[in-house]
Amino acid sequence: MKPYQKTIIAMIALTSLAACGNTKGDRALSGGAIGAGAGAVGGAVLGADPVTGAVIGGAVGAATGALTKKKDVDLGKPIWK
């Protein structure tokens, strides 16, 4: 198994442990964290800058989290609460 494949598996496992939350702020925070992680891994795998991938992924994830409702995506109680 290549190193980047292990990273992708680890990110999928960590993402499954993250929860979205009930408030718009919780959803934006968790979406941003998930997006930043996915963007960093995606950037590294594709040979781009992982920091740029994390910034773009975090922004997209935060916006998506803020714009969705609990009924759209519900992964349970956030781990920080």
Residue pairs with C-beta under 8 A, 6 or more apart in sequence:
4 41
4 44
4 45
7 41
7 44
7 45
8 41
8 45
11 37
11 38
11 41
14 37
15 34
15 37
15 38
17 79
18 30
18 33
18 34
18 75
18 78
18 79
19 30
19 75
19 76
19 77
19 78
19 79
20 26
20 27
20 30
20 31
20 65
20 68
20 70
20 73
20 74
20 75
20 76
20 78
21 27
21 29
21 30
21 77
21 78
21 81
22 70
24 66
25 66
26 78
26 81
27 65
27 66
27 68
27 70
28 62
28 63
28 65
28 66
29 62
29 65
29 78
29 80
30 65
30 78
31 61
31 62
31 63
31 64
31 65
31 66
31 68
32 58
32 59
32 61
32 62
32 65
33 58
33 61
34 61
35 57
35 58
35 59
35 60
35 61
35 62
35 64
36 54
36 55
36 57
36 58
36 61
37 54
37 57
38 57
38 61
39 50
39 53
39 54
39 55
39 56
39 57
39 58
39 60
39 61
40 50
40 51
40 53
40 54
40 57
41 50
41 53
42 48
42 53
42 57
43 49
43 50
43 51
43 52
43 53
43 54
44 50
44 53
46 53
